[in-house]
Amino acid sequence: MSSSKKFRKLLIFPAIALGVAIFILLVRSNHKPKRAQISEQPRAVRVIPAPLVSVVPRAIGYGKVQPGQVWEAVAEVGGTIVEIHPDLKRGSLLAKGDILLRIDPSSYDLAQSRGEADVKELQAQFRELEQKEKNISRSLKVEKSSLALSKKELDRRHKLAKTKIISRSEVDQEEKRFLAQQAKVQDLQNTFDRIPAQKQALSAKISSARSRVEDTRLDLGKTIIRAPFNCRISEVNVELAQYAQPGKVLAEAYDIGSSEILVQMPLSAMKPLFEQGKGEPLATEIETEMLRKALGLSAVVRLNVGGETIEWKGRFSRPSEALDPQTGTVGMYVVVDDTYKQARIGVRPPLVKNMYCEVELRGRPMPKSVVIPRSALHQGIVYIVGPQNRLERRSVTVDYSQGELVSLKKGITPGEKVIVTDIIPAIGGMLLTPQTDNNLLKSLIALATGEAPVK
């Protein structure tokens, strides 16, 4: 065995001795290990104080814009078109009273002149008849006086004949004269008696002639076709120098003063809108205005243009006459007034026919209630921050839900801290660090009161 190997074996003993010494030292010190203290860690959550607000019930539907009034320019008289408005083209805007078309009035001018001449002729005949009546009246008065004298003379001669002063032949001659005078008076009287009937017939003819003149004057007015309101032309079916048949539709236009949208909505969405008037009769006599007041609906119309939403204030007009047989939805007509007056180039367009719009119907505000976000409701359970910042699971009863909003009947007291963070797992009694989300609270209140759109 070499000297180096002997040296390495000798080194083992000092190491063993050192280890034994350390072990003895540890045993003598007798210090026990320290136990670590476990502390409860709180969970940070977002909360809102449960607000008590009056919810405005709303329902969303969609529909296409249609004109509130459509007008057809129908030819009421026939004739050749002699004038057309230079802007009578599809899409053009024309003002109320603008002359759109003019039909040749020549034949109606002539007819009016002939009618007026006929009236003057009949009036002249009537005046002549009146003068004839006066003349016959005067003649009749004279002839009646002559008849009276003739009667006296006849009576005198009868007396003379009885005394044999005159002969019987002279009496007979006087009787003939009396009878002739009597017949003359009777003829004049008959002629005079017929004059009132003749005057009545002439008056009727004059009235008829005047009516024909008035009809011709009306026809003459119908040769000019004017715009009945501020309108937009949608159809033109006539050309210059073309003959227009009576009854032909020459052009079509629609009123730009109002736009109408038929909105289809499910009955389930409409039900909350009528809660305030639930059970009350509409009216003793059903009228459209009474119906509008009973329902108490207002409307907001929205149009999305390039990602930007434009709004108009609308008004509920009337419900449709029947449910849609395919979708089972009810139609509601909403009217928006003066969208062309509100239009701004590049900023706010008018509502044009067939635009597809969103319509929001709003009912009367409901009684105040506690509202929470829909995300804070977990199958009928709401998490709140209880005493000592401990999580509490609370059963609630839902009254009404609308988009991201839920209105509660009971279960939460106004001002209680509702947890809006999605906690997994949500263990009752766990320690929390609540942080109020003021932005969410403001948006929730805005959604409830109708200041924010339904999401």
SVG drawing of the C-alpha trace seen along z (x, -y; Angstrom):
<svg xmlns="http://www.w3.org/2000/svg" viewBox="-193 -103 197 105">
<polyline fill="none" stroke="black" stroke-width="0.4" points="0.0,0.0 1.4,-3.3 1.7,-6.3 -0.9,-8.4 -3.7,-5.8 -3.0,-5.6 -3.3,-9.4 -6.8,-9.4 -8.1,-6.8 -7.0,-8.8 -9.0,-11.9 -12.3,-10.0 -12.1,-10.0 -12.0,-13.8 -15.2,-14.1 -17.0,-11.5 -15.9,-13.2 -17.2,-16.6 -20.6,-15.1 -21.0,-13.5 -20.2,-16.8 -22.9,-18.7 -25.5,-16.1 -24.7,-16.3 -25.0,-20.1 -28.4,-20.0 -29.8,-17.6 -28.6,-19.7 -30.1,-22.9 -33.7,-21.3 -35.3,-24.1 -38.6,-23.0 -39.5,-24.2 -41.9,-27.2 -45.3,-26.7 -46.3,-29.2 -49.5,-31.3 -52.3,-30.9 -54.2,-34.3 -57.5,-34.7 -57.0,-36.5 -59.9,-38.8 -61.2,-38.6 -61.4,-41.9 -64.9,-42.4 -66.7,-45.2 -70.0,-46.3 -72.8,-48.9 -75.2,-50.2 -78.6,-48.8 -80.4,-51.8 -84.2,-52.5 -85.4,-54.0 -88.6,-54.2 -88.0,-52.0 -89.2,-53.0 -90.4,-49.9 -89.2,-49.6 -89.5,-47.3 -87.3,-47.2 -88.6,-46.4 -87.6,-47.0 -89.4,-48.1 -89.1,-50.0 -89.9,-53.6 -92.9,-54.4 -94.5,-57.8 -97.1,-59.0 -99.3,-60.0 -99.1,-59.0 -100.7,-61.1 -101.5,-60.2 -101.9,-62.9 -105.0,-61.6 -106.2,-63.3 -109.8,-64.4 -110.3,-65.8 -108.9,-64.8 -106.6,-66.8 -103.1,-67.3 -100.3,-68.0 -99.0,-71.5 -96.7,-72.1 -94.6,-70.0 -92.6,-71.2 -88.9,-71.0 -88.3,-69.1 -91.1,-66.6 -88.7,-63.7 -88.4,-60.7 -86.7,-61.8 -87.2,-65.5 -88.5,-67.6 -91.3,-70.0 -93.1,-72.6 -96.8,-72.8 -98.6,-74.6 -96.1,-74.1 -97.7,-73.5 -96.7,-70.0 -98.7,-69.6 -101.0,-71.7 -103.6,-70.2 -104.6,-72.2 -107.5,-74.4 -108.7,-75.6 -111.8,-73.3 -112.9,-74.2 -112.5,-77.9 -114.8,-77.6 -117.3,-75.5 -117.3,-78.1 -117.9,-80.9 -120.8,-79.0 -122.2,-78.3 -122.1,-81.9 -123.7,-83.0 -126.5,-80.5 -127.1,-81.9 -127.3,-85.4 -129.8,-84.3 -132.0,-82.6 -131.8,-85.6 -132.9,-87.8 -135.9,-85.5 -136.8,-85.7 -136.7,-89.5 -138.9,-89.4 -141.3,-87.1 -141.5,-89.4 -142.3,-92.4 -144.9,-90.3 -146.4,-89.6 -146.6,-93.2 -148.2,-94.1 -150.8,-91.3 -151.6,-92.5 -152.3,-96.0 -154.3,-94.7 -156.3,-92.4 -157.1,-95.3 -158.4,-97.4 -160.4,-94.5 -162.0,-93.6 -163.1,-97.3 -164.6,-97.0 -166.3,-93.8 -167.8,-95.5 -169.1,-98.3 -170.5,-95.8 -172.3,-94.1 -173.9,-97.3 -175.0,-98.1 -176.5,-94.6 -178.4,-95.0 -179.7,-98.4 -180.9,-97.0 -182.6,-94.1 -184.6,-96.7 -185.4,-98.7 -186.5,-95.6 -189.0,-94.8 -190.7,-98.3 -190.8,-97.7 -188.5,-100.7 -185.9,-98.7 -186.3,-95.5 -185.1,-92.1 -182.5,-92.0 -180.7,-94.9 -180.5,-93.0 -179.1,-90.0 -176.4,-92.1 -175.4,-93.5 -175.2,-90.0 -172.9,-88.9 -170.6,-91.9 -170.6,-91.0 -169.8,-87.4 -167.0,-88.4 -165.5,-90.7 -165.8,-88.0 -164.0,-85.5 -161.2,-88.1 -160.8,-88.6 -160.7,-84.9 -158.0,-84.4 -155.9,-87.1 -156.4,-85.6 -155.3,-82.2 -152.2,-83.6 -151.4,-85.5 -151.9,-82.4 -149.4,-80.4 -146.6,-83.0 -145.5,-81.9 -145.0,-78.3 -143.1,-79.6 -140.9,-81.8 -140.3,-78.8 -139.2,-76.7 -136.9,-79.5 -135.4,-79.8 -134.7,-76.1 -133.0,-76.4 -130.9,-79.3 -129.9,-77.4 -129.0,-74.4 -127.0,-76.6 -125.2,-78.2 -124.4,-74.8 -122.9,-73.8 -120.8,-77.0 -119.6,-76.2 -118.8,-72.6 -116.9,-73.9 -115.1,-76.4 -114.2,-73.5 -113.0,-71.4 -110.9,-74.4 -109.4,-74.5 -108.6,-70.7 -106.4,-71.4 -103.8,-72.6 -102.4,-70.0 -100.5,-71.4 -98.6,-69.7 -101.0,-69.3 -98.1,-69.4 -94.3,-69.5 -93.6,-66.2 -91.0,-64.0 -91.8,-62.6 -91.8,-58.8 -93.4,-58.1 -93.9,-60.0 -96.1,-58.4 -96.6,-61.2 -94.7,-63.2 -95.1,-66.7 -97.6,-66.8 -99.0,-63.4 -102.8,-63.1 -104.0,-62.4 -107.1,-60.3 -109.5,-61.0 -108.6,-58.7 -105.0,-58.1 -102.4,-58.4 -99.9,-61.0 -97.5,-61.1 -97.1,-59.9 -95.6,-61.7 -95.4,-61.3 -95.6,-63.7 -92.2,-64.6 -93.9,-66.1 -94.2,-62.8 -92.8,-59.3 -94.5,-56.1 -92.9,-52.9 -94.8,-49.6 -92.9,-47.9 -93.4,-44.2 -93.0,-43.2 -93.7,-40.0 -96.6,-40.2 -94.3,-39.2 -92.2,-42.4 -95.3,-44.6 -96.8,-43.3 -94.6,-45.4 -95.5,-48.6 -99.1,-48.3 -98.5,-47.4 -99.4,-50.9 -102.8,-50.8 -103.4,-47.1 -107.1,-46.3 -108.4,-49.7 -110.9,-50.1 -109.7,-51.8 -112.7,-54.1 -116.5,-54.1 -116.3,-54.8 -113.2,-53.4 -111.4,-56.2 -107.9,-56.3 -106.9,-59.4 -108.4,-57.8 -106.5,-54.6 -103.2,-56.5 -103.8,-58.2 -104.8,-55.0 -101.6,-53.2 -99.4,-56.2 -96.6,-55.1 -93.8,-57.3 -91.2,-56.2 -87.6,-56.7 -86.5,-55.9 -82.8,-55.0 -80.8,-54.6 -77.3,-53.3 -75.2,-55.1 -71.6,-54.0 -71.4,-52.9 -73.0,-56.1 -76.5,-56.0 -78.9,-58.8 -82.1,-59.3 -85.5,-60.9 -88.3,-61.4 -91.4,-59.6 -95.0,-59.2 -97.2,-56.2 -100.0,-56.4 -102.0,-53.2 -101.8,-49.4 -102.1,-47.3 -105.4,-45.6 -104.3,-42.0 -101.4,-39.8 -98.8,-38.7 -99.9,-35.1 -96.3,-33.9 -94.5,-35.4 -97.3,-36.0 -96.1,-39.5 -98.3,-42.6 -97.7,-45.6 -97.4,-49.1 -97.4,-52.2 -94.9,-54.9 -94.8,-58.4 -91.9,-60.8 -92.6,-64.4 -90.5,-66.8 -87.4,-64.6 -86.5,-66.7 -86.6,-69.9 -84.3,-68.2 -81.9,-67.0 -78.3,-68.3 -76.0,-67.5 -73.4,-65.0 -74.6,-64.9 -78.3,-63.9 -80.2,-62.4 -84.0,-62.5 -86.0,-59.3 -86.4,-58.0 -88.8,-55.3 -87.7,-51.7 -85.0,-52.7 -84.6,-49.9 -84.8,-51.4 -84.8,-50.3 -87.8,-51.6 -88.0,-51.8 -91.4,-52.0 -91.6,-53.4 -94.4,-53.0 -95.2,-55.0 -92.6,-54.9 -93.3,-52.0 -93.3,-52.4 -89.9,-52.7 -88.0,-49.4 -84.6,-48.0 -82.7,-47.4 -79.5,-45.3 -77.5,-44.2 -78.6,-41.0 -75.1,-39.6 -75.5,-40.0 -78.4,-37.5 -77.3,-33.9 -80.4,-31.6 -82.5,-33.6 -79.6,-34.3 -77.8,-37.7 -74.5,-38.0 -74.3,-40.9 -71.7,-42.2 -73.0,-41.4 -71.8,-42.5 -68.0,-42.5 -67.5,-42.4 -68.7,-38.8 -70.3,-37.3 -74.0,-36.6 -76.2,-34.7 -79.7,-36.3 -82.8,-34.8 -84.7,-37.4 -88.0,-37.7 -87.7,-39.2 -90.4,-41.7 -89.3,-42.7 -86.2,-42.3 -85.1,-44.5 -81.9,-43.9 -79.1,-44.0 -81.4,-45.3 -83.4,-43.4 -86.1,-44.9 -86.7,-43.1 -89.9,-42.7 -88.2,-41.7 -85.0,-40.3 -82.7,-43.4 -83.0,-46.5 -82.1,-49.8 -78.5,-50.8 -77.3,-47.2 -74.0,-46.4 -74.6,-44.1 -71.6,-42.2 -71.2,-42.6 -68.0,-40.5 -68.4,-36.9 -67.1,-35.0 -66.1,-31.4 -66.6,-29.7 -69.0,-31.9 -68.8,-30.6 -71.1,-32.2 -69.2,-34.0 -66.0,-34.5 -64.1,-37.7 -64.4,-40.4 -62.8,-43.7 -65.6,-45.7 -64.8,-48.4 -67.7,-50.6 -68.1,-50.7 -69.6,-54.1 -69.5,-53.9 -71.6,-50.8 -74.1,-52.4 -74.5,-55.4 -75.0,-53.3 -77.5,-51.1 -79.6,-54.1 -79.4,-55.5 -80.7,-52.2 -83.5,-52.1 -84.7,-55.7 -84.4,-55.5 -81.5,-57.8 -79.3,-54.9 -80.3,-52.6 -81.4,-49.0 -78.6,-46.6"/>
</svg>
